[in-house]
Amino acid sequence: MHTGSCLCGKVTFKVSGDLPAPSACHCSQCRKHSGHFEASTDVPRSAVTVQGEDHVTWFHSSEKVRRGFCSHCGSSLFWDPLDREKHDWTAIAMGAFDTPTGTHLERHIFVADKGDYYDIADGLPQNEK
């Protein structure tokens, strides 16, 4: 069982089972939503329990996805595909988990869009998109 929350604690969550290896997304939307790049793990929806859902605000950042954040403190929490028949998972921001998580970054994605103020030098695979 893994637990986590937003900064103010109004939204808490539990994830049953192991956390899949997260990826770090460097696309412009993730950078603007998180303030840097976003690291998240994709977990089955059935493994996630959220308390304080009434404090989660959803922003539809495209026709295919919505991003969830705490309406009180602004913490970035979720990245959720809208096509639930095709995607039975949701992504949870790694920074919102209580530690230890027992996992490590697997790869970097959308590195073609990364900010110019940092380098990726950890030796992990990097996907342009």
Beta strands, then each sheet from edge to edge (+ up, - down):
strand 1: 2-5
strand 2: 12-15
strand 3: 23-25
strand 4: 38-44
strand 5: 48-51
strand 6: 56-60
strand 7: 65-70
strand 8: 76-81
strand 9: 89-93
strand 10: 107-109
sheet 1: 1+ 2- 5+
sheet 2: 6+ 7- 8+ 9- 4+ 3- 10-
end
